[in-house]
Amino acid sequence: MITGLDHVQLAAPPGSETILRAFYGGVLGLREIPKPPSLAARGGCWFEAGPTTQLHLGTTPDFHPSPKTHPAFRVTEIHTHATRLTAHGIPVVWDDNLPGHHRFYTHDPVGNRLEFLESPE
């Protein structure tokens, strides 16, 4: 029986941890969590992406961002998130193709696609 989603892993190029921390921790406000010592030597960084889900960013030498695959962050006050991103020079693309939701797409500093969505009530 599947009981939930523990984490999502995205790839990143080696040496990109500083810009990833600035984006995910600084711009998005996610809290970085320490990697276990046995995994820390591999590079990358981990963040809390909700009360029970983590976002893992792992480095890979032959990194190429996927044009389609992405995590989707469920948020409140979606327009505040869009404003924060655009204030940092990060473009957002609104998409109204999912009935009952407000959502937009953006990319992290290494090109990973990200979705943000909110269910208006």
N, C-alpha and C positions, 0 to 999 in steps of 0.2 A: 504494500500500500504506500503510495506517495503521500507525504504529509505536508509538503511545502517546498519552497525554493530556498536553498541555502545561500547561493551566490551565483553571480554571473561573472565570467572572465572575458576581458577584452585584451587584445594583443597591443603591443606598443614597441617602438624601436628601442634598442639598448641606449641608455643614457638619457632617456626622456623623463625620468622621474621628477626632476625639478619643475618642468612645465606642467606635468600631470598633477603634481601637488598644488601648484598655483591655480590650476583650473578647477579640479574637483574639490579641493579643500578651500581655496580662496574664493573663487567665483561662485561655485555651487554651494559652498558651505557644508560639505560632507566632512564628517570626522574621520581622520585617518586612524586606522587600527594597526598595531604592530603585526608584522608577519612572524610566524614561528621562526626561531633562529635557524632551524634546518632548511627553511625555504628562503630566508632573507638574502642569502648569498646569490640567489638566482636573479636578483634585481626586481624591479616592479614595486608596486605599492597597493595596499588594500584600504578600502573605505567602507564605513557603514552606509548602507543605502536604504535604510528603514529599520524598524525595530527587530526584524528577524532575517534581513537579507544584506549580503555584502556585495561590493563591487571589487573584483580583483583585476588589477592591471599587470599583466605579465609581459616581460620583454622577450622578443624573438628576433634573431639577426636578420631574417628575410621578411620583415614586417611589410605588409601591404594592407591598408584598411579595406574592409569589405564595403561595397557600395550599398548593400541592402540590409545585412544583419545588424541588429542593434538592441540595446536594452531600452525599455520604456519605463520612465520614472513617473509614477502617479504622484501628483502634486496638488496642493491647494494654492489659490491665488496665482494661477498660471501666468497672468499678465505681469505680475511682479517679477517672476522668473525671466520672462522674455525681455522685460525692460532692463534687468540686471545684466543679462547676456549682451544685449545690444550696446549698453553703456560701456562694456569692455571691448567693443568692436567685434563681437561675435555675432554673425548673422543668424537669424531664425527664419524659418519658412513655415508659415501657418498652413494647416491642412484641415479642411472641413469634411473630409470623406468618411469619417467615422461617426455615424449618427449618435447623438446623445453625449458627445464629448467635445471639449475644446482641446486642440493639440497642435504642437509644432515640432519641427525637427531642427537640429543643429548638429555641429560636429565638434569634437574635442580638438585640442591643439595638434594631435597626430593624425587626425582624419577619421576617427571612429564616429559613426553616425549615432545620434542619441535622439530619442523621442521623449517628449514631455506631454502628459495628458491629465485632464481634469474632467470629472463628471459634474456638470453644474446641477445644483439642487434647487 
